[in-house]
Amino acid sequence: MVSLNTFKAGTVFLVLLLIASIIPAVQATEPSWVYPITGGEIGNIAVSSDGSTIVVAAGTLWIFSKNGTYIKKEPWGKTVVLAPNGRYAASFLGSTLYFFRSLTMTGSPDPGQLNKIWEYSVPNQVLSVDITDDGSTIVAATEGDGIFIITTSTQKISSSKTFPNTLIRISHDGRRIVGISADKIRVYSSNAKVYQTYSLTSVAQPRFLALSQTTPLMIFNDGQKIRGYDASLGTDLWTVRATGNPISLAMTPSGSCIIAGTENGNIDRYDDKGILNWSYSSNKENTLSAGITGVALSRDGKLVAGGTSDGKVIILDASGKLLGSYKAKETIRSVAMSNDGSIILAAGKENLYAFYTSPSSGSSSTPVSYYQFDPKNQTPGFNASGQQNLTPQPGTPARPTTPVRSTITELPTTYSVIRTATQSPVSALIPLLGILVAAFVLSKRR
């Protein structure tokens, strides 16, 4: 006869064994796909609102679809900005500006149709570029040579060479153009005339500038401080000292959520009043070279991503809780996220990492058209005469040389596991409850 204590101990053992078989071990987030970028160091990444078009600036522009299909290259770009609909882009390399537009303007955006339309050389090095949501206007700040405002359809150029700006931004609708330097904030009209100038006392040259789409709020860094400014009235709204020296900065279009990445490895979240909501430390060991080199967030601020100097990709929720992390073998130089939060991208020096955040994230179909390049040409995508190869080639586009990993169906939650689409903590506990009830009934009978 088995004793009651032995029976209970056996029951507990079976329950624990079943728990171990149902709930997987704690996992780190793995990339959904990885693509090696060759021929130049990655500058930055741009992604459309739905993630369907991805552009990587690495000397040339590498264009991908959401599912990791490499489509083609376009010349040239050290830095690129992409309109939310993915149909327009602007880039610069040295002292030349480039404008790209989709050749098809109906139906779903096709990244394979994003082509260079024109280029324009300015006298000096380009420092900053931006584009309106509808692709109608490009603005650029140049080194010691003022700003340039270009109407993309007609290539009409307006310039103001009187005042230098380190950074320049244009609002989504083109109604506000703001330039900033160490001592001035300037607001420009569409013909490049300065109609408002505000004196600025700062301790360092601003490296980041962002405009709200719905309010006059603009934010920029000033040494260890982040400053909120009213671009219409020319007044300081607030100034806050970050938890470390900010080396990356991002803001939602509404301005309600501001994310700063610091040199000491913190990710800070502020509201539109400059109030610190939380700070996440990715560098609890306080090691050197672990700063947050890039940050990004979804349009609603519910997802936050950061990349670090020591190779970490960090994904947080709106409350600062860790959803997932990945450790690359290279410094993460840039981070981007689609507005809908469905895909997060991180760039090292030579690799592009993509992370899906929902079951449908990677379901984009293979592009209808794409372009292959003759490897014998010195410049991919161009023939010996310097003309672009635009003839569609049959076959399958080049796939990532790094094997594509299975899609992450859901980021780790507070349960610290990745659940499949058909499994949830509640459904997993149902058989456990049944066993516990049966064990209780049997113990009572004994």
C-alpha positions in Angstrom: 0.0 0.0 0.0 1.4 3.4 -1.1 1.4 5.9 1.8 -0.5 9.2 1.5 2.8 11.2 1.8 4.4 9.2 -1.0 1.3 9.7 -3.2 1.4 13.4 -2.6 5.1 13.7 -3.4 4.6 11.7 -6.6 1.7 14.0 -7.6 3.9 17.1 -7.0 6.7 15.6 -9.1 4.3 14.9 -12.0 2.9 18.4 -11.8 6.4 19.9 -12.0 7.3 17.7 -14.8 4.2 18.7 -16.8 5.0 22.4 -16.1 8.5 21.9 -17.5 7.1 20.2 -20.7 4.5 22.9 -21.3 6.3 26.1 -20.6 9.6 26.5 -22.4 12.7 27.8 -20.8 13.4 31.5 -20.7 14.7 32.6 -24.2 16.5 35.6 -25.5 14.9 37.2 -28.5 16.5 36.1 -31.8 16.4 38.1 -35.0 13.7 37.1 -37.5 16.2 37.6 -40.2 19.8 39.0 -40.6 21.3 40.4 -43.8 25.0 41.2 -44.3 25.7 44.7 -45.8 28.9 44.8 -47.8 30.8 47.5 -49.5 30.4 50.3 -46.9 29.6 51.0 -43.3 26.0 51.4 -42.4 25.0 55.0 -41.6 21.3 54.7 -40.7 18.1 52.8 -41.4 14.7 54.1 -42.5 11.4 52.2 -42.6 7.9 52.9 -43.8 5.0 53.1 -41.4 3.9 49.5 -42.0 7.4 48.1 -42.4 6.8 47.2 -46.1 9.8 49.2 -47.3 13.2 49.2 -45.6 16.1 51.4 -46.7 19.7 51.1 -45.4 22.2 53.9 -46.1 25.7 52.4 -46.5 27.2 54.5 -49.2 24.7 53.1 -51.5 21.0 52.6 -50.5 20.1 49.0 -49.9 16.3 48.4 -50.3 14.5 45.5 -48.7 11.0 44.2 -48.3 9.6 43.5 -44.8 10.2 39.8 -45.1 14.0 40.3 -45.5 14.1 40.0 -49.3 16.9 42.1 -50.7 15.5 43.9 -53.7 18.1 46.3 -55.1 20.6 49.1 -54.6 20.2 52.8 -55.5 22.9 55.5 -55.5 23.8 57.0 -53.1 23.5 57.8 -49.4 25.3 58.1 -46.1 22.0 59.2 -44.4 18.5 58.5 -45.6 15.0 59.7 -44.7 11.9 58.0 -45.9 8.3 59.3 -46.1 5.9 57.2 -43.9 4.1 55.7 -47.0 7.5 54.4 -48.3 7.0 56.1 -51.7 9.5 59.0 -51.3 13.0 59.2 -49.9 15.9 61.7 -49.7 19.5 61.0 -48.9 22.9 62.7 -49.0 26.5 61.7 -49.6 29.2 64.4 -49.3 27.8 67.5 -50.9 25.2 65.9 -53.1 21.5 65.5 -52.3 19.4 62.6 -53.9 15.6 62.3 -54.3 13.8 59.0 -54.7 10.2 58.3 -55.7 8.2 55.2 -56.3 7.5 54.7 -60.0 4.0 53.3 -59.2 1.8 55.6 -57.1 -1.3 53.3 -56.9 -1.9 50.2 -54.9 0.3 49.0 -52.1 3.8 50.5 -51.9 6.3 48.3 -53.8 9.8 48.8 -52.5 11.1 47.6 -55.9 9.7 50.7 -57.5 11.6 53.2 -55.4 14.1 54.8 -57.8 16.4 57.8 -58.0 14.7 60.7 -59.7 17.3 63.4 -59.5 20.4 64.6 -57.7 21.6 68.1 -56.8 25.1 69.2 -55.7 25.6 72.0 -53.2 28.8 73.9 -52.5 29.6 72.3 -49.2 29.1 69.2 -47.1 25.5 68.3 -46.3 24.9 68.0 -42.5 21.2 67.2 -42.3 18.3 66.4 -44.5 14.5 65.9 -44.1 11.4 65.3 -46.3 7.7 66.0 -46.0 5.3 63.1 -45.7 4.0 63.6 -49.2 7.5 63.9 -50.6 6.9 67.4 -52.0 9.7 69.2 -50.2 13.2 68.4 -49.2 15.2 70.6 -46.8 19.0 70.4 -46.2 21.5 72.1 -43.9 25.0 72.4 -45.1 28.4 73.2 -43.5 28.8 76.9 -43.4 26.5 77.5 -46.3 22.9 77.9 -44.8 20.0 75.8 -46.0 18.4 74.6 -49.2 14.7 74.0 -49.7 13.8 72.0 -52.9 10.4 71.4 -54.4 10.8 67.8 -55.6 8.4 67.9 -58.5 9.9 71.0 -60.2 13.4 71.0 -58.6 12.8 74.6 -57.7 15.5 75.5 -55.2 15.4 78.2 -52.5 18.4 78.8 -50.4 19.5 81.0 -47.5 23.3 81.2 -47.2 23.4 83.8 -44.5 23.1 81.6 -41.4 24.6 78.2 -40.8 22.5 75.5 -39.1 23.8 72.2 -37.7 20.4 70.5 -38.1 17.2 71.2 -40.0 13.7 69.7 -39.8 10.5 70.2 -41.7 7.1 69.3 -40.3 5.1 66.5 -41.8 2.9 68.9 -43.8 5.7 71.3 -44.8 4.3 74.2 -42.9 7.1 74.6 -40.4 10.9 74.5 -41.2 13.2 74.8 -38.2 17.0 75.0 -38.2 19.2 75.0 -35.1 22.8 75.9 -34.2 24.6 76.3 -30.9 23.3 79.9 -30.5 20.2 80.3 -32.6 16.9 78.7 -33.5 15.6 79.8 -36.9 12.2 79.3 -38.4 12.0 79.5 -42.2 9.3 80.2 -44.8 9.0 77.9 -47.8 11.2 80.2 -49.9 14.0 79.9 -47.3 13.5 83.3 -45.7 14.1 83.6 -42.0 11.0 85.0 -40.4 11.7 84.1 -36.8 15.1 84.0 -35.0 15.4 83.0 -31.3 18.6 83.4 -29.4 19.8 80.2 -27.7 22.2 79.7 -24.9 23.5 76.2 -25.0 26.6 74.4 -23.7 27.1 72.2 -26.7 26.2 71.9 -30.4 22.8 70.1 -30.7 23.1 66.6 -32.3 19.4 65.8 -32.3 16.3 67.7 -33.3 12.7 66.5 -33.5 9.4 68.3 -34.2 5.9 67.3 -33.0 3.3 66.9 -35.7 0.4 68.2 -33.6 1.9 70.9 -31.4 4.6 73.6 -31.7 6.9 71.4 -29.5 10.4 70.8 -30.6 13.1 68.9 -28.7 16.8 68.9 -28.9 19.8 67.9 -26.7 22.1 70.4 -24.9 25.0 68.6 -23.2 23.4 66.3 -20.7 20.1 68.1 -20.9 17.1 67.6 -23.1 15.1 70.8 -23.9 11.6 71.3 -24.9 11.0 74.4 -27.0 7.9 76.2 -28.4 8.8 76.7 -32.1 6.0 79.2 -32.6 6.6 81.5 -29.6 10.3 81.0 -29.3 10.1 80.1 -25.6 11.7 77.4 -23.5 9.0 75.1 -22.3 11.1 72.9 -20.1 14.7 71.6 -19.5 15.5 68.3 -18.0 18.8 66.6 -17.1 18.9 63.1 -18.5 20.3 60.2 -16.4 23.4 60.4 -18.6 24.8 62.2 -21.6 22.2 61.7 -24.4 23.7 60.1 -27.5 20.3 59.2 -29.2 16.9 60.8 -29.1 13.4 60.0 -30.5 9.9 61.3 -30.1 6.4 60.1 -31.2 4.7 62.3 -33.8 2.3 63.7 -31.2 5.2 64.6 -28.9 3.6 62.7 -26.0 6.5 60.3 -25.6 10.2 61.1 -25.8 13.0 58.5 -25.6 16.6 59.3 -24.8 19.5 56.9 -25.0 22.5 57.8 -22.8 26.2 57.3 -22.9 26.1 55.3 -19.7 23.6 52.8 -21.0 20.2 54.1 -19.9 17.0 54.4 -21.8 14.9 57.3 -20.4 11.3 58.0 -21.2 9.8 61.5 -20.8 6.4 62.9 -21.4 5.7 66.1 -23.4 6.2 68.2 -20.2 9.7 66.8 -19.7 8.7 64.6 -16.7 10.8 61.4 -16.4 8.4 58.5 -16.4 11.1 55.8 -16.1 14.7 54.9 -16.9 15.8 51.5 -17.9 19.5 50.5 -17.3 21.0 48.2 -19.8 24.5 48.6 -18.2 24.1 47.5 -14.6 27.7 46.5 -14.5 28.7 50.1 -15.5 31.1 48.9 -18.1 32.7 51.2 -20.7 31.5 51.4 -24.3 27.9 50.3 -23.5 26.0 53.5 -24.4 22.6 53.5 -26.1 23.7 54.4 -29.7 20.2 54.4 -31.2 16.6 54.5 -30.0 13.2 54.1 -31.8 9.6 53.8 -30.8 6.2 53.0 -32.3 3.8 55.8 -33.2 1.7 55.2 -30.0 4.8 54.9 -27.8 3.8 51.4 -26.7 7.0 49.8 -28.0 10.5 51.2 -27.4 13.8 49.8 -28.9 17.4 50.6 -28.2 20.8 49.5 -29.5 24.0 49.6 -27.6 27.8 50.1 -28.2 28.4 46.6 -26.9 26.0 45.0 -29.3 22.7 44.6 -27.4 19.3 45.2 -29.0 16.7 45.9 -26.3 12.9 45.9 -26.6 10.8 47.5 -23.9 7.1 48.2 -23.4 5.5 51.5 -22.5 6.2 51.0 -18.8 9.9 50.3 -19.3 9.6 46.5 -18.8 12.0 44.3 -20.8 10.2 42.4 -23.5 13.2 40.9 -25.2 16.9 41.4 -25.9 19.5 40.2 -28.3 23.3 40.3 -28.2 25.1 40.9 -31.5 28.8 40.5 -32.0 29.2 44.1 -33.2 28.3 47.6 -32.1 24.7 48.6 -33.0 25.0 51.9 -34.9 21.3 52.6 -35.7 17.8 51.5 -34.7 14.5 52.0 -36.5 10.9 50.9 -35.9 7.9 51.0 -38.2 5.1 53.3 -36.9 2.8 50.4 -36.3 5.5 48.7 -34.2 5.3 45.5 -36.3 9.1 45.4 -37.1 12.2 46.6 -35.3 15.5 47.0 -37.2 19.0 47.4 -35.9 22.2 47.9 -37.8 25.6 47.0 -36.9 28.7 48.0 -38.9 28.1 45.3 -41.5 24.7 43.5 -40.7 21.1 44.4 -40.6 19.0 42.7 -37.9 15.2 42.5 -38.1 12.8 41.6 -35.3 9.1 40.9 -35.9 6.8 41.8 -33.0 3.5 40.1 -34.1 2.5 36.9 -35.8 1.6 38.7 -39.1 4.8 40.9 -39.2 6.7 38.7 -41.7 3.8 37.9 -43.9 4.6 40.4 -46.6 4.7 38.7 -50.0 7.8 38.7 -52.1 8.0 41.9 -54.2 6.4 41.7 -57.7 9.5 43.1 -59.3 13.1 43.5 -58.4 16.4 44.2 -60.0 19.6 42.1 -60.1 23.0 43.6 -60.8 25.9 42.5 -62.9 28.7 41.6 -60.5 31.3 42.5 -63.2 30.3 46.1 -63.0 32.4 48.3 -60.7 29.3 49.8 -59.3 26.4 47.4 -58.6 23.2 48.4 -60.5 25.1 50.4 -63.2 26.5 49.5 -66.6 29.8 50.4 -68.0 28.4 53.7 -69.3 27.2 54.7 -65.8 23.5 54.1 -66.7 21.3 52.4 -64.2 20.3 48.7 -64.9 16.6 48.8 -64.7 15.8 45.6 -66.6 13.9 43.1 -64.4 15.7 39.8 -64.3 14.0 36.4 -64.0 14.7 34.2 -61.0 14.6 34.6 -57.3 16.0 37.6 -55.5 19.1 37.1 -53.4 18.3 35.8 -49.9 20.1 36.5 -46.7 23.3 34.5 -46.4 22.5 34.1 -42.7 19.7 31.6 -42.4 16.3 33.2 -41.7 15.1 32.2 -38.2 11.6 31.3 -37.4 9.2 34.2 -36.9 8.9 35.5 -33.3 5.2 35.0 -32.8 5.2 37.2 -29.7 7.8 39.0 -27.8 8.5 37.8 -24.3 6.0 39.0 -21.8 6.0 39.1 -18.0 5.9 35.3 -18.1 9.5 35.5 -19.6 8.7 33.1 -22.4 7.8 33.3 -26.0 4.3 31.9 -26.5 3.2 30.4 -29.8 0.1 31.6 -31.5 -2.0 28.7 -30.1 -0.6 28.7 -26.6 -1.2 31.0 -23.7 -0.4 30.8 -19.9 -4.1 30.2 -19.2 -4.5 27.4 -21.7 -1.3 25.8 -20.5 -2.6 25.7 -16.9 -5.8 23.9 -17.7 -4.3 20.4 -17.6 -2.4 21.3 -14.5 -5.6 22.3 -12.7 -7.2 19.0 -13.8 -4.3 17.0 -12.3 -4.4 19.0 -9.0 -8.2 18.5 -8.7 -7.8 14.8 -9.3 -5.0 14.5 -6.8 -7.0 16.3 -4.2 -10.0 14.0 -4.7 -7.9 10.9 -4.5 -6.1 12.1 -1.3 -9.5 12.7 0.3 -10.6 9.2 -0.5 -7.5 7.7 1.1 
